[in-house]
Amino acid sequence: EKLVLRLNTGSQMHLEDQIGYEYKALKLLEHSGRTPVPICVDGSRQQLPWGILVMKFLEGRALDYRRDLHLAAEALADIHSVSVPEDTHLLSPGNPLKAILEECEEMVQTYYRSSLGEVAVKRQIEQLLQAGWAYLHRGGSENTYQCCINTELNSGNFLIHPEGKIPAYVIDWEKPLYGDIAQDLGHFLAPTTTFWKTDVILEKEEEEQFLNRYLQAADGRFDTSCLREKLDLYIPITCLRGVTWCAMAWVEYQNPDRPIRNRDTYQKISSYLTEEFLTKIRQRIGASN
């Protein structure tokens, strides 16, 4: 039997037992049929200096935004339908939009403090963040449906298996939260996400097609009444998260001792910090010059 061995080298969530957190999330979602099946976990770091997770291997290829949006919608609807117990281990930010913006501010400090960062880029990111905080005040206070969300839904975190009984899976559950479905879908649709592993930025019509299929697949299993309104907030703020993460990662890639290096990833990170791309994001967010 083919298995996957996942080695955890750190925690973006600042958790002591990062790998155990991931394992519990996968156990919670196991019955959705849309996620890797976890077999065992060891977060002790006694045998190896990393947390260890063993999962069943899943066949498939990365998601193609032009062909597979309906498959992604169906997979996410099944995952989001899984009920979460009251005593869940999942973290749940009290104000998720504010939490994302605070994370952005924290990540971008690495770029701000670096002498390698370009002054013009720093200024553009600062303007984007100002616009993001303005969006926060539009947030509203509706109690919306919450569940286990992935928070990092790029095309590489989907496996598409056209010949399988289950045609789409969602993998890589490093940062799951107990949160609003709009946060997950906002990340999936944001141009900073779709552009990450591809060169695709979805048109409004494509976004609408995806949402219609998601609502159809949800089939009344959970409340989606405020989804479109919340997406108008989550998509712009998610764009900020993508840009500020890239700014932080760009500086980290200048360190020759970085444990994991990928040339394609570095080139993509750099493209997010160009004037052309930042201008596109500024137009989407509505930030002033």
N, C-alpha and C positions, 0 to 999 in steps of 0.2 A: 504494500500500500504506500502511495506517495504521501509524504507529510511535509509540512512547512515548519522550519525552525526559525523563530523570530527572536533576535537578540536586541535588547533594549539598551542603548548607550546613554540615555539621559531622559529628562522629563521636561517637556514644554510647560507642563502644568505644575511644576515644582512639587511633585509627589515623591514621597520616600519609596513607595512600592508602586511604581508606574506600571510594571508588567502585570501585577495583580489587579490593578484597576481595569486594564484592558481585558483581562481574562473574565472578570465578573460581568463586564458589559457584553462580551460575546456569549456568555452563558445565558444572560437575560434575553438576548435576541435570537438564540438558537432556534426556537420554534417558528420564527418568521420564515425560515428556509432561504433567507437571502444573505446570510453572513457566514464566514468561516466557522466551522465547528471546532471549538477548543478541546484539546485532549488533556493537557496537563500544563502546569505552570510552576516556576521556581523563581521567586524573587529574593532568595537569600543571598545570592552572589557568593556562595561558598565554593562552588566548583569552577565557575567562571566569573569574571568581574562584571558581568552584565546580568540583567533579568532575562529569563528564558521562558518562551511560550511555544508550545507545540500545537499545531492545528492541522486539520485535514486539508489536503491539497485540492484546489478548485481549478478546473480547466477554464480557459477563456482568454479573451483579448481585451484591450482597453476600449472604453466607450468612444464611439464616433458620433460627434454632436449632430452631424447632418443625417445620420441614419438611425440612431438608437435612442433618441429623446423619449420615445414612448416606452421603451424598455426600462429606462432609468426611472421614469415616472411611476411605473408599476412596482418596481423594486422598492422605491422609497415609500410608497403608500403602504406596502406590506410591513416594512420596518416600523414606520410611524404608528401603525395600528397596534403594536405590542404594548400592552398595559404595563406600567411601572409600579411596583409596590411602594407603599408609603415609607418604608424603611430603606429605600434604595441607597446604594453607595455612591450613586452618581452626584457629582457636584452640580449646583444649580445657582448661578448668579442671580441676585435679587433683581437687578436691573440689567438685563443682558446687553442692551444697546450701549449703556454706559460702560459695562465691563469690556466690551469690544474696543471702545474708544480709549479706555484707560490702558488696555493692552497695546493699542497702537502707540500711545504716548510713551509707554515703557520701551517698546521695541525700537522706536525711531531715535531714542536717545543715543543708541550706539552709533548711528550715522551722524547725528548732530555733533557728538563729541569727537568724532574722528577727523583728523587733519586731511584724510584722503577723500572725504565727502566734498562734493562740489557745492559751492555757496548757492548757486542758482537752483539746484535741486532741493537743497534744504529749505529755501524760500518757498518753492512750489509746494512741497509737502506741508509746510506750516499753513499755507493758505487752504489746502485741502482739509486739514484737521480742523481749522476754524469753521469751515462749512459743515463738517461732520458734527461738531458740537451744536451747531444751529439746528441740525436735523433732530438731535436728541430731544429738544423741547417740543417737537411735534409728535412725540411717541404715543400719547394716549395712555389710558390705564385699564383697557379692557382685559378681563381674565380670559386668556385664550388657552386652547388645548396644548398640553405639554407631554413630552414623551422622551425617549432616548434618541438624541440627535447626534449625527456624526461630526458635524462642524467643519469637515475638510473634504467636501465632495468635488474633487477634481476628476477629470476623465480617467486618470490612472488608478483611481480608487474604485473603479467599477471593473467587473469581469463580465464580458458578454460571451455567451456560449449559444450560438444560434441553433445547434442541434440538441441542446439539453432540454430536459423537462422544465427546468428553471432557467430561463434564458439570461438572467442578469443577477449578479451578486454585488454587494458593496463590501469592500475589504479595507484594511488599515483603520483600526478603531483606536488610534492613539489618544484622541482628545474628545471622547464622547461626553455629553452633558445631558442633564435633565432640563429640557428647554423647549422653546416655541418652534413649531415646525417651520415657521417663516424664516427662522435663522438658518436652518438647513437649506431650504429652497432658495433663499436669498444668496447664500454662498454658492450654490450650484449654478445659478443663473448669472452671477456677477461677471462682468467682462474680465476682471482680474483673475477669475478662476478658469473660465473657458480658454483664455489665452495661454494658460500656464503650460500645458503639455501639447498644445496645438497652436494654430494661428487664427482660431475662430473667435469671433465676437458675435453673439447671437443677435438676430434682428428681433424687433418687437413681436412680429408675427410668429417667430419660432418660440419665443418665450410664452406667448399665449397658447400655442399648440401644446406645449409641455404642461402648462397649468391645467388646461382642459382635460388632458389625459390623466393627470394626477388626481383631479377631483373625481373623475369617472372611476378610477381605480380605488379611491378611498371608499366610495360606495356607501357613504353614511356611517362608516365605522367610527369616525371621530369628527369633532367639530372643525369645520373649515370656513366658518362664516366671516372671519376677519382677515383671511389669508392675503387677499390682494392688497388691502390697505397696509398691512404690516410689511409686505414685500417692498412697498414704496419707501420704507425706512431702512430695511435690512440690506437691500442691494447696494445703495450708495455707501453705507457705513462698512459693508463688507469690502468694497473697493479700497477703502482706506486701510483695512487690515492687510490686504494683499500688497499694497504699495509699501507700507511701513515694514512689513516682514521682509520684503525684498531689500529694502534699505539696510536693515540689520544684517541680513544674510550676506549682502555684498561686502560689507566690512569684514565679516567673519571669514569670507573666502580669501581675503588678503593674507590670512594667517597660514604660513606654510605647514604648520603642525595640525591643521584641521584634520580630524580622523576620517571624515567622509568627504570626498571631492568628486565632482562630476562636471565635466567640461560643458555639456549641453545645459545643465542646470545653471551654471554660472553665466552662460551667454543669455539665457532667458531672464535671469535675475537682472542682468545689466540692461536688457531691453525695457524693463519696467521703469527704469530710472531715466529714460531718454525724454527729451522735451516733447516729442511727438506723442508718446504714450501717456505721459502725465497730462498733456493737454486734453486728450480724449477722456481721461478720468475726470478732469475738472469740468468738462462739458456735461458729463453724466451726472455729476454731483451738483453742478450749478454754482461752483466756487468762482468768486470774482478774481480778476487778475491782480 
